[in-house]
Amino acid sequence: MKKIKVGVIGVGYWGKKHVEEYSKNSNVELKAISDLSDENLEFCKKTYGIKNTTKDYNEILSESIDAVSICTVNKMHFTICKKALEAGKHVLVEKPMTLNSKEAYELIDIAKRENLNLCVGHLFRFNNALIKVRNLIRSNFFGELGVIKLRWTARRDPINDVDIIFDLAPHAFDILNFITDKWPKTITCKAGMFRRENPEEWAFIIPDFGDNLVAHVEINWLFPDKKRDILIAGLNRTAKINCLDQSIMVYESGYPYKIDVERNNTLGDELSHFIKTINDKKIKPFNNGTLGAKTIEMIEKCFESQKRGSTVEI
């Protein structure tokens, strides 16, 4: 397997994690990084020995590299991703892929035309607990599914120009699709502000999949204790999944028991998968652009439901 030359655009909180994982990957040559912050660039220089740093991401796109990770603010994802693809670079862009589905499908078309991989940072597809749950559902371990509840909450200060739905709902929709292989048929969303005038910082979302399967998604930046929990109610068994410590507790006939899961480095595995798909075209991206675009469609339906005050069909 040859070394893939990679650049990272945006090395804030999450971009630094990309830099760290690439630095540990023996199949990667981390060539350059870009960020508007001198402090972030200096940190990566000292911590990871990155010599080629710039404030202008276009300089990275003109480099002789194979791929880029895009970890900038959401509103820049489409512009940078489009330029990167047109420059012949494979792309992994953090979620949300774009801020509207039209732009997302445009990126997919460009990637297909240029024969490039376009992956989206849907991290929880690489979480061993959720991979286990997906397999259990496929083997009918839970029996017919009735209700799935996701709780993605934490106390944090509002982020300028960032709403809770675009920030956290992509995880919910992608996880629901990943474990059930389904997309909702209708969506109901109620969202609002509490500590500021806009945009939203809390939301309750009800995706209805038909066939007696409904989900309830709770997302907010208001409650203490970081929660990344999933509850699954099936006819035969129910379960609680903690996505942070990758634990699965099953409840059967009133008796709880734990299913062993070997915890993994989800980001490390995600980036390794990205590199493998570049080296071997037979390996199809597990988190491809089409999944990212479909997730954005679900987000748009949330806003439509919130605006109309009613359930919307997909």
ABEGO torsion letter per residue (X at the ends): XBBBBBBBBEABAAAAAAAAAAAABAABBBABBBBABAAAAAAAAAAAGBABBBABAAAAAABBBABBBBABBAAAAAAAAAAAAAAGBBBBBBOBABABAAAAAAAAAAAAAAGBBBBBBBAAAABAAAAAAAAAAAAGAAEBBABBBBBBBBBBBBBBGBBAAAAAAAAAAAAAAAAAGBBBABBBBBBBBAABAOBBABBBBBBBAEGGBBBBBBBBAABBEBBBBBBBBBAABBBBBBAAAGBBBBBBGGBBBBBBBBBBBAAAAAAAAAAAAAABAABBBABBAAAAAAAAAAAAAAAAAAAAGBBBBX
